[in-house]
């Protein structure tokens, strides 16, 4: 374990206090084997791989938001890349600079870094010029600084059937990149997902936390369904811009700025860009022999199909019914449904 801890504690922000807290937490919290036989730890009611927990602790103790900070939150595989691109494009829009928008040469995950990853990096990337940051934190685990500062929070969620289908294909790609055999079938992975033993899971508890918070504080938290964003993209771009404090002027709307942002962040356009076809980023996604494995991953890995209902190409009807039943049990009584 020592080599693994050394890799994690290499961050200058990872203080002795956090180090000791991390060791203490690991020794006391529940631990389970999850998908691909990875170890998952339950922290504050949600499950994480080993290497995610330091980022959670660092953010909870050290993240200091700007006064106008906007946090883009999501459960993994819910449209994170898209909402990052849209929010970044909204904040950086300019008719003069449109041909050189940073999204044309930088990946969305670089433009809008994750709080829990950025604080572990020797060179933090959060920019004061574009007050955007992202996270997969559940609402109840968000740093108190985010809640108390009045940060605006945008949460994107998605039909769990498509979430799982995307997660399954993504995990398969990651396993292949790591040079490991895909020794788990989709049914077994689904069981782990349904039990909540997946990064930031359970999915339904994650969504419910933000849904309830958005009902209680709609001025602070905007919840967007991936399906609604897909069906009414221009409407939600304008609503998102208004919410985060960058509304479109009538002149901008007349000049087609909303449509330009939609086109810039469109799935086909984003996947055609050189940075997203061949650019790479480094990910740590697995523990093996007490070490954090890092791999260079093409940015294209984060783009799949961007469609609604693609789960039908991966899940059996029985699997879909299983997910729908849990969704109805967990969320319907709170008024949150997916009619797709």
N, C-alpha and C positions, 0 to 999 in steps of 0.2 A: 504493500500500500504506500510505502514511503515515496517511491518515484512518482506515483500518481498525485500525492499531496503536494510534492514539490512543484509539479507542473501547474497545479491550480493556485498554489500560494505564491507563485512567481509574480502575481500582480502587485504593484506597489501599494495599491489601495487595500489589499487583503491584510488587515492589521492582526496583531497577536490576539486581540480580543475576539475578532471574527474567527480566527483560526481555532481558538479554544472552543468557541461556541459551536463551530462546525463539527469538531471532533465529539463534543458532548451530544449534539443532536444525533449524529450518526449512531452513537452507541445506545440511544434510547428509542428512536422512532421505528415503526414497523418496516419490515423489509420483505419483498416478495420477488420471485422470478416472474418476469414479464415476457413479452414477445421477443423472439430470438434469444431467449434464455438470459436476457440482460437483467441485472439487479435494479429494482425500483424501490425507492424509499418514500414513505408517506410523510409529508411535512405540511402541517396546518390543513390536514384533510384532503390533500391532493398528492398524486404520485409523480415522482421525477426520477430520471436516471441519476446516478451518483454525481456526474459532473455538472448537473444543472443546479444543484443545491447551493454551491458557493456563490453563484451569480444571484440567486434569490436573496441570500444573506447580505451580500454586498449592496445590492440595490436597496434593501430594506433599511440598511444602516447609513448608507452614504449618498444616495441619490438626492440631489438638490435641484428641483425644477426651476426653470425660469418663470417669471410672472405670467407670461403668455404661453406657457408650455402646453402642447397638445400631445396626448398619449394615444397611440393607435394600438388597441388591444385585440387579441383574438386567440381562440383555441387553434392549435396547429392545423393547417390544411383547410382553412375556412375562407381563403381569399386574401391572405396577409399581403402577398406581393402586390396585388392589385390596389388595395386600399392605401398601401404605402405610396405607390406611384401616383395615384390620384391626389392624395393630400399634398405630396411634395410638389406636384405640378401646379396645384392651386396656389400654394404659397409662393412659388418662384415664377409665376406667370408674368410675362411681359411681351407685348407685341414686337418690341425691338429684339428681344433675346430669344424668341421662340425657336429659331433655327439652331440655337446652340444650347438648348435646355440640357442640364446635366444628365437627365435620364437617357439621353441619346448615347452617352459614353460611360455612364456609371450605373451599376445595378441598383435596383430599388432598395435592396437590403444594405447597400453601402450608403445610399443617400439618407436612409432612415434606419439607423442601427438599433438593435435591441438593447434596452437598458441593461438586462442581465448579462449580456455579452460585452457591451462596451466598457463597463466598469472593470472587467477582467482583462481588458486589453492594455498593453503598455502605452499605446497611443490612442487615447479616447477620441471618438469621432463625433460626439454630439456637438452640433454647431449652434452658436448663439444667433446666427443670421437666419437659420431655419429652425424654429423651436419645435421640432418634431422628434419623437422617440417612440419606439414600439416595445411591446412586451407580450409574452404569453401568460403572464401572471393571472391567477384567479383574482376576482375583485377583492376578496377578503385577505389576500396576501399582498396587495399593492402597498408600496412604501407609504407610511403615514404622511410623508412629505407631499406625495401626490394628492392625497385626499384633503389635507389641511390647507394646501396652497391654493386650492380652487382651480387646479388644472382641468382643462377640458379633456374628456375621454371619449374616443370613438371606438365602438366595439362592433366588429363584423362577425356574424355567425352564419351558419349554413346547415342545411338538411343533413342530419347525422349519417344518412346513407351515403351521400356524396363525400362527406368528411372521411368516413371509413374507407371508401373506395380509393380516395386520393392518398390516404395514409398507407394503405396496403401497397400501392404501386410505388410510393416514395420509399418505404422501408425496403422493398425488394431491390430498388436501385441502389440504395445505400449499402445493403448487404453485398451486392455484386461488386460495388466499387471497393469494398473492404477486402475483396478476395475470399469471402466466406460463402459456403453453400447455403442456398435458401432451403433450410431444413424444417420449415414450418408451413403448414397449409393455411389457406385463408380462413377456414373454419376455426382453427385454433387461435389465430390472431383476433378474430371477431370475439371470441370468448374473453380474451384479455381486455379488449376494448369495452365490452359490455360490463365487465367487472370494474372498469375504471382504471386499470393498470396500464396506463399509457401516459406519455408526457403531458403534464398538467391535467390529467384526468381525475375524476370522471368528467366526460364531456358535458353531461346534462347538468351537473352541479356548477360547472364553469359558466355555462350559458345562463343558468338561472340566477347566479349571483349578479351578473351585469344587467340582466333583464329587470330584476327587482329594483336594482339601484337606479336604472334609467327611468322607471316609473316614479320613484321617490324624488329624483333630482334630474328632471329632463333638461334643465338649463346647464347641467354639468356633464351629462352622459347621453350620448346619441348612439342608439343601437340600430345597426343596418343589417338587413338580411342579404346575403349574397344573391339570392334569387331576385329580390326586389331591385338590387343594383344592376343586375343583368337585364331585367325587363324594362326598367325605366332609368337608364343610366344618366341622361342629362338632368332629369329631375333631382336625382340623388347627388349629383355633382354640385348642383346649385344649393341644395340643402346642406351638404357637407361644408361648402365654402362659407355659407352664412353662419353655421354653427361654430366653426373654428375661428371666425373673426376676419375672414377674407372674402366678403360677399362680392359678387359681380355687379358692376355698374350697368345701367341700361345701355350705355355706349358699348361696353364690352360684350354684352349679350347681342346687340345689333351687329357687332363685328364678327360674331361667331366664335368667341373665345371659349364658350362652354363646349362647343363641338370640337374645337381644336384640342382641348384637353382630353376629351373623350377619345379622339383619334390617336393622340400621342400614347395614351395608356391602354389602348385597345390590345387585346391578346395577340392578334395577328401581327400588329406593328411591333409590340414589345419582343415577341419571339423572333422577329426578323432582324433585330439589331445585333450587330457584331458582339457587343458586350454581353448580351444574353445568350448568344449562340456558342461562343467560345471562351468568354471570360470565366474566371474561376474564383472561388472563395474557399477558405479553409474551415472545415467543420470538425468538431469533436463530437462524436455521436455514439461511442461505444466504450465499454470497459472490457479489457481482455488482459488477463494475467496481471491484475492490479495496475494497469496503465491506462491513461487516456489515449485513445487512438485518434489521430487527426488525419484527415484526408483532404486532398484538393478536389473540390467538387465543382463541376461546370455549373454556371448559372442557369443553364438550360434545364437542369434537374428540377428547378423550382417551378417550371412551367409544364403543365400536363395538357389539359384540354380546355380548361376554363369554361366548362359547360354545366348546365343544370340537367340532372337526371342521368349522368353517365354511369351511375351505380348499376344500372340495368345491364351493363356490359361486364360486370364483375361479380355481382351478388345474385344468389338464387332468391326465389320468392320467399322461401322460408327464412333466409337470412334477413331480407328486407323487413319481413313481418316482425321478426324478433326485435329489430331496431325500432320499428314504429311503435311496438307495444311499450317499450321502455320510454320512448318519447312521450307517449300519451300518459303513461303513469307519472312521469316526473314533471312534465311541463304543461300539459293541457289545462290543468286546473288553475294555472297562473295566466292563462290566456295567450300562451306562446305556442303556435302551431306552424307546420309546414304543409301547405296544400299544393304539393307538386308531385 
